[in-house]
Amino acid sequence: MKNYIIILFLSAFVLFACSESEEYKPKKSKGIPAAFQERSVDVSGLKKKDTDLIEVLYKEILDKDPGLQQLEKEITQLNDHKDDSLKNFASYDKNNIDYYSIYEQHLSNIKDSVLKKSMKILLDSSTLRYKKKIAAQRAVYDSANTRYNMLADLHWLLKLSKTLEVMERYQDNNIPDTLTLNNSINQLNNTIDRTDSLVKLRDIKQPR
């Protein structure tokens, strides 16, 4: 009985495969991005996550657009020089902040409260003068940081908008019909009904 059911399943799937090749002829695909042509789908859900599809699609767009290539070159150059343009002030500021922090740590160890208070006044005064000295430089530094962050955001928005256009064209030109799925459902229903009629679980007596 068990072997007969196995043979029945194999036969049903062979018939299903044959009927698929004879009855269903998918329409010719149009404008499928190379990223999708090289991509396989695992309907079981067990396959590991693919690489970033946005990046893959954007690279494909980039290869065909000289203007976009020039923009990417400029963005890359700016990002490569980001550390050079910001590092000088960041290092200078960190040295001063570190000094004042260590100064305050040592000041806390002084036992004489009068001397400690006097030195704390000197520290506060020097810190205030330093902040005034670098006010213009800090404003430029903060502005540059803000602009770099804005560029990073806009760069991603560019990738998203460009790839969205490609995706919507792909959706319009390659939407599948339901014929093959309906054929699958019909074959599955027939096989399930035939298998169920042979198993006859309802006739098996349950142990007491």
N, C-alpha and C positions, 0 to 999 in steps of 0.2 A: 504493500500500500504506500509506504514512504517513498520507494523508488518511483512508483507510478506518478506521484504528485510532483516529484522533481522533474521527471520527463515532461509532464504537462506544463510546468513553468517554463522550461527551456523552449518547448515548442511554441508557446504563446509569445515569447519575446522574439523568437525568430520570425514568426508571422507578423508581429508588430513592426519589426525593422523593415521587412519587405514591403509592407503596405505603406510605410512612411516614404520610402524611396519612389514608389509608384504614384502615390496620390498627392504628395505635397511637393511643390516646386516653389521655393521662396523667391520673392521678387529680387531683382538685381540691386545690390547695395550701391549707394551713391555717397561719394565724399566721406568715406570712413577714415578718421584720423589714424595715422600709423600706430599711435599708442594703443588703439583698440584692436587693430589687426594683429598685434603681437601679444595681446592680452587674453588669457584663458579664464574661464569662470568655473568655479567649483561650487555646484549647487548644494553640496553636502554641508558647506559652511566650515569645513575643516582646514581649508587652505590658509596659509599665513598671509598676512596683510601685504598687499603690493606696495611698490614705491609710490611716492606722492604723485598722484595723477595730474594735479594742477601743474606741477613743475614739468612733467613729461610733455603735457599738451602745450605749455607755454614755450618750451624748447622747440617744439615742432613749428609753432607760429614764428618764433624768432628766426629760425633758419631761412624763412621765406620773406622776411621783411627787413631790408637794409636800414630803413629809418629807425626801426626798433632796435636793431643791432647797435647803431650809433648811440642811442640813448642808454642802452645797457652798458656800453663801454664807459660812458661818462659817469654813470652811477657807480660802477665798479671802481673807477679811479678815485672818486670822492670818498668812497668807503675805505679804500686802501690807504688814503692819506688822513683819515679821521684821527687816528692816534697821534700823528705828527702835528696836526693843527691844534689839538686840545691838550696834548701831553705836557707841554711846557708850563702852562698855567696850572694844570692839575698837580704837577709835581711841586711847583713853587708853593701852592696853597697848602698842600699836604705837609710840607716841611714846617711851615709856620704853625699849623694846627697841632702837629705832633709836639713842637717845642712848647707851646702854651699848655698842652695837656700834661706833659712831664713836669713843667714848672709847677703846676698846681698840685701834682702829686707830692713833690718835694716840699712844697709850702705847707702841706697838711701835716708834715712831720715836725714842724717847728713848734717848740713848746711855749715859747714866750708869746703870749697873745697879742701884746702891743706890736711887737715886730711883725708877727704874722699878719695883723690887720694892715700895717703900713705896706708890706710887700703885696698884699692882695689888692690894695688901691693901685699900686704901680702896675700890677698885672692887668687889672680891668682897664686902666688908662691906655696901656700899650695895645691891648686887644682891640679897643675901640678905634685907636689911630690906624691900626692895620686894616680894619674893615673899611675905613674911609679911603685909605691909600689904594685899595684894590677894587673899589666900587665900580669903576668904569670897566676894568678888565673882567670882573665877574659878570657884569651885565652882558658883555660880548660873549663870554664863555657859555653862559646859560642860554643865550640866544642861539649860538651855534649848536649846542646840544639839542635844543628844541627843533631846530631846522633839520638836523640829522634824523631825529625821530620821525618828523613829518615826512621826510623823504622815504624812510623805511616803510611807513604806512602806505604812502602813495604807490610805492613800488609793488606792494602786495595787492593793492586795489587794481592796479594796471593788469597784473597777472590774472586776477579773478574776473575782471570785466572782459578781457580778451578771450580767455578760455570759455567763459559763459556763452559768448557768441558762437564759438565752435560747437559747443555742446548742443545748443538749440538748433543749429543747422543739422547736426547729426540726428537729433530727435525727429525733426521734421522729415528728413530724407530716408530714414532707415527704420521707421517704426514697424515692428513685426505684426503680422496678422494673427488671428486666433486659430487658424485652421489646424496647424500642427499640434497645438495644445488640446484642441477639441478631439483630434484623432487619438491623442495619448489617453485622454479621459475615457473615451469609448472603449479603447482596448483594455485599459485597466479595469473598467467596470465589468466587461465581459469575462476577463480572466478571474477577477475576484468572485463573480457569481459562480463560475464553473468550479473554481477551487473550493468554494464554500459548500457546493452541493456534494462534493466528494468527501470532504472532511467529516461532515455530519456530526459536529460536536454535540448537537442537541440530543443525539441518540445514545451518547455515552453515559452510562450510569455512574453517578458520583459515589465514591466509597463512603461507607457509613462510619 
